Amino acid sequence: MKVPSRIANILLNALKGGVVPRVGLEYITVGRAQEISAILHDIDMIADGGASFRFIVGKYGSGKSFLLQTIRNYATAKGFAVVDADLSPERRFAGTKGQGLATYKELMQNLSTKSKPDGGALPLILERWISGIMAEVTANGGTAQDVEARIFAVSSQLEGMVNGFEFAKAVATYYRAYREDDTALKSNVLKWFRGEYPTRRDAKADLDINFTVTDENWYDFLKIFAAFLVGAGYKGLLVVVDELVNIFKIPNSITRANNYEKILTIYNDVLQGKAHHIGFLMGGTPQCIEDKYRGVFSYEALRSRLSEGHFATADLKDLTAPIIRLTMLTQEEMYVLIEKLRDIHSTLFNYAPALTHEDLLYFLTVEYNRVGAATHITPREIIRDFIELTNILHQNPSQTTAQVLGSNSFQMAKGGLSDEDIHSEFEEFEV
């Protein structure tokens, strides 16, 4: 596939900087077929009215954030709304200084759909829903009263949920603002949806709604949003939360326990069938999950639910379990990936690829022969090194791959390998 220059530039810059690009992942995705298949099955269940909860666990640089973004992009393309956030010291599931509400605000700010993939989709969702109902009713000869009846029918379905009455009232208020072209009122309703009202008094004064999103109820609001989104024509809501390690790093044990209690609440809701049309993907490192003193497993109620049985092994994984553990990409998969990156680089800078099949094999030989590579090297490091190599060779056409690799800290790994050595090291790559 030919990669558009804008996408190619984003891909290479993001990967060189060690971060996951939000667009263009379909051009560089390799491996993870089993993991992706398992999560896509979850997404099908969400569309059918169910719910899902998964931890995606992998070492730094192993590709867990890449997998989360890949699934995020897939979900929006399939008609889901997606919210995502990275946890931080200011954003947690619970806290004494509004950290839970801060996470909710970040999620809502990043609300994305197929037509608005970069976040900020809430106004678009509401207005398209209302205008769609108006167009359908008008086409069938209906009146303004019929439009209102359809709007309130969706709203009334939400009233039976926890905090649903207030949510339905906000939806109805937004419709009134839309109909009357009241920009200020629409802005206030959006502010309320996003959890930006500091007190109930302010919300009451502006919207006549004596309720706001708080640290305690933000998860209930996500469930209401999922129900509303289905009524508005979407298949469901996917919630993607990365960097769980920031909970592991909390020094206060009571605060950590409060965060794990919120995770337990979500987990129980999903597995007991109390949540509908919503899925959760949470990314973290093995340590932040398995550490028995500070990790998720330090909370006994979660450890007993999430621990594997007696028969799963590294080679025989149960991909229906709540924890999906990522292994490193194989050397064959890494070869396919750097081959894709080579072609993307040459497309972006408009030159014929100079790196040959043998050059790619030699580069990987150097990478995998580094001291400690067997246990510590990650795809992130290899990708960053490879993009640096392609940049150097493009900017210095008189240099060869062997000269560049032999002129830096790879000298020991290089070890004077001959062409025969390279081919014997990577016979499995030969096509």
HULINZI-V366560 format. One record per pair of residues at least 24 apart in sequence whose ideal C-beta (glycine too) atoms are under 7 Angstrom apart, sorted by the first residue. I is the first residue (numbers start at 0). J is the second residue. D is the distance in Angstrom with one decimal. If there is no record, write none. Layout:
BEGIN
I & J & D
I & J & D
END
This chain:
BEGIN
0 & 26 & 6.4
1 & 346 & 6.8
2 & 26 & 5.1
2 & 343 & 5.3
2 & 346 & 5.7
4 & 347 & 5.9
7 & 343 & 4.9
7 & 346 & 5.7
7 & 347 & 4.1
8 & 347 & 6.0
10 & 343 & 6.1
11 & 343 & 6.6
11 & 344 & 6.3
11 & 347 & 6.6
11 & 386 & 5.9
14 & 382 & 5.1
14 & 383 & 7.0
14 & 386 & 6.0
15 & 383 & 6.0
15 & 386 & 4.6
17 & 379 & 5.8
17 & 383 & 6.1
19 & 64 & 4.6
19 & 65 & 5.0
19 & 68 & 5.0
21 & 68 & 6.2
24 & 65 & 7.0
24 & 68 & 5.9
24 & 69 & 4.9
24 & 72 & 5.9
26 & 339 & 6.7
26 & 343 & 6.7
27 & 336 & 6.4
27 & 339 & 5.2
27 & 340 & 6.8
28 & 69 & 5.8
29 & 328 & 6.9
29 & 332 & 4.8
29 & 335 & 4.8
29 & 336 & 4.8
30 & 328 & 5.0
30 & 332 & 4.1
31 & 66 & 5.9
33 & 318 & 5.9
34 & 66 & 6.5
34 & 318 & 6.7
34 & 323 & 5.5
34 & 325 & 6.8
37 & 318 & 4.0
37 & 319 & 6.8
37 & 323 & 6.6
38 & 70 & 5.4
41 & 278 & 5.8
42 & 74 & 6.0
42 & 77 & 6.9
42 & 278 & 6.7
45 & 235 & 4.3
45 & 276 & 5.9
45 & 277 & 6.7
45 & 278 & 4.6
46 & 234 & 4.2
46 & 235 & 5.8
48 & 275 & 5.4
48 & 276 & 6.0
50 & 269 & 4.4
50 & 274 & 4.0
50 & 275 & 6.1
50 & 277 & 5.2
50 & 278 & 6.3
51 & 269 & 6.4
51 & 278 & 4.1
51 & 279 & 6.9
52 & 265 & 6.6
52 & 266 & 5.3
52 & 269 & 4.2
52 & 279 & 4.7
52 & 321 & 6.0
53 & 280 & 5.3
53 & 321 & 6.1
53 & 323 & 5.8
54 & 281 & 5.2
54 & 283 & 6.4
54 & 288 & 6.3
54 & 321 & 6.2
54 & 322 & 4.6
54 & 323 & 7.0
55 & 280 & 6.0
55 & 281 & 7.0
55 & 282 & 4.7
55 & 323 & 5.4
55 & 325 & 6.8
56 & 283 & 5.9
56 & 285 & 5.7
56 & 288 & 5.4
56 & 322 & 5.7
56 & 323 & 6.8
56 & 324 & 4.9
56 & 325 & 6.7
57 & 325 & 3.5
58 & 284 & 6.2
58 & 285 & 6.7
58 & 377 & 6.4
59 & 284 & 6.4
59 & 377 & 6.8
60 & 377 & 3.2
60 & 378 & 6.3
60 & 379 & 3.2
60 & 380 & 6.2
61 & 325 & 5.2
61 & 327 & 6.1
61 & 377 & 5.6
61 & 378 & 6.7
62 & 325 & 6.1
62 & 328 & 6.8
62 & 378 & 5.4
63 & 282 & 4.7
63 & 325 & 5.6
64 & 241 & 5.7
64 & 282 & 6.2
66 & 325 & 6.9
67 & 239 & 5.3
67 & 241 & 5.9
67 & 280 & 5.8
67 & 282 & 5.3
70 & 280 & 6.5
71 & 237 & 7.0
71 & 239 & 5.4
74 & 237 & 4.6
75 & 111 & 5.5
75 & 112 & 5.8
75 & 113 & 4.9
75 & 116 & 5.7
76 & 113 & 5.8
77 & 234 & 6.7
78 & 113 & 6.8
78 & 233 & 6.0
78 & 234 & 4.6
79 & 233 & 6.2
79 & 234 & 5.1
79 & 235 & 5.5
79 & 236 & 6.9
79 & 237 & 5.3
80 & 110 & 6.2
80 & 112 & 5.4
80 & 120 & 6.9
80 & 124 & 6.9
80 & 228 & 5.0
80 & 233 & 5.0
80 & 236 & 5.2
81 & 111 & 5.0
81 & 237 & 4.6
81 & 239 & 6.5
82 & 106 & 3.9
82 & 107 & 6.5
82 & 109 & 5.7
82 & 110 & 5.1
82 & 236 & 6.9
82 & 238 & 5.5
83 & 109 & 5.1
83 & 239 & 3.8
84 & 109 & 6.3
84 & 240 & 5.8
85 & 241 & 4.9
85 & 242 & 4.5
86 & 240 & 6.4
86 & 242 & 4.6
86 & 243 & 6.3
86 & 245 & 4.2
86 & 246 & 6.5
87 & 242 & 7.0
87 & 245 & 5.6
88 & 245 & 6.5
91 & 246 & 6.3
91 & 258 & 5.4
92 & 258 & 4.6
92 & 261 & 3.9
92 & 262 & 6.2
93 & 214 & 6.3
93 & 257 & 4.4
93 & 258 & 5.2
93 & 261 & 4.9
94 & 214 & 6.8
94 & 254 & 6.7
97 & 214 & 6.0
99 & 214 & 3.9
99 & 217 & 5.7
100 & 194 & 5.6
100 & 212 & 6.5
100 & 213 & 6.1
100 & 214 & 5.1
100 & 217 & 6.0
103 & 194 & 5.1
103 & 212 & 6.0
103 & 217 & 3.8
103 & 220 & 6.9
104 & 193 & 6.1
104 & 194 & 5.2
104 & 195 & 6.8
106 & 238 & 6.8
107 & 192 & 6.9
107 & 193 & 4.6
107 & 194 & 6.7
108 & 193 & 7.0
121 & 189 & 6.1
121 & 192 & 6.1
122 & 189 & 6.0
124 & 231 & 6.1
125 & 173 & 5.6
126 & 177 & 6.6
128 & 231 & 4.1
128 & 232 & 6.8
129 & 174 & 5.8
129 & 177 & 5.3
150 & 174 & 4.9
153 & 230 & 4.1
156 & 226 & 7.0
156 & 230 & 6.3
157 & 223 & 5.9
157 & 226 & 5.9
157 & 227 & 6.1
160 & 222 & 6.8
160 & 223 & 5.4
160 & 226 & 6.4
161 & 219 & 4.7
162 & 210 & 6.7
162 & 216 & 6.0
162 & 219 & 5.4
162 & 220 & 6.6
162 & 223 & 6.4
163 & 223 & 5.6
165 & 208 & 5.4
165 & 210 & 4.1
166 & 223 & 4.8
168 & 208 & 5.7
169 & 206 & 6.8
169 & 208 & 6.1
170 & 227 & 6.9
172 & 206 & 5.8
218 & 261 & 6.9
218 & 264 & 6.8
218 & 265 & 6.2
221 & 277 & 6.7
222 & 274 & 5.7
222 & 277 & 6.2
225 & 275 & 6.8
225 & 276 & 4.6
225 & 277 & 4.0
226 & 275 & 6.9
226 & 276 & 6.6
229 & 276 & 4.9
235 & 276 & 3.8
235 & 277 & 6.2
235 & 278 & 7.0
236 & 276 & 6.5
236 & 277 & 4.9
237 & 278 & 4.9
238 & 277 & 6.7
238 & 278 & 6.8
238 & 279 & 4.9
239 & 280 & 4.9
240 & 281 & 4.8
241 & 282 & 4.1
242 & 282 & 7.0
243 & 281 & 5.7
243 & 282 & 6.5
243 & 283 & 3.3
243 & 287 & 5.2
244 & 283 & 5.8
244 & 284 & 5.4
244 & 287 & 4.3
246 & 287 & 7.0
247 & 286 & 6.8
247 & 287 & 3.6
247 & 290 & 6.7
247 & 293 & 5.3
247 & 294 & 5.5
255 & 293 & 6.5
256 & 298 & 6.2
259 & 295 & 6.2
259 & 298 & 3.8
259 & 301 & 5.8
262 & 301 & 6.6
263 & 298 & 7.0
263 & 300 & 5.4
263 & 301 & 5.5
266 & 304 & 6.7
288 & 322 & 6.9
328 & 378 & 5.4
330 & 363 & 6.3
330 & 367 & 6.6
331 & 427 & 6.2
331 & 428 & 6.5
333 & 363 & 6.3
333 & 378 & 6.7
333 & 381 & 6.0
334 & 359 & 6.3
334 & 363 & 6.2
334 & 428 & 5.4
337 & 385 & 4.8
340 & 382 & 6.9
340 & 385 & 6.0
340 & 386 & 6.5
341 & 389 & 6.3
344 & 389 & 4.6
348 & 393 & 6.0
350 & 393 & 6.9
353 & 392 & 6.2
354 & 389 & 6.9
354 & 400 & 6.7
357 & 418 & 7.0
357 & 421 & 6.6
358 & 400 & 4.4
360 & 421 & 5.4
360 & 425 & 4.6
360 & 428 & 5.8
361 & 400 & 6.2
361 & 421 & 5.2
362 & 388 & 6.4
362 & 400 & 6.8
362 & 404 & 6.9
363 & 425 & 6.7
364 & 416 & 6.3
364 & 421 & 5.6
364 & 424 & 5.0
364 & 425 & 6.5
365 & 404 & 5.2
365 & 409 & 4.9
365 & 412 & 5.0
365 & 413 & 5.9
368 & 412 & 4.2
368 & 414 & 7.0
369 & 412 & 4.9
END
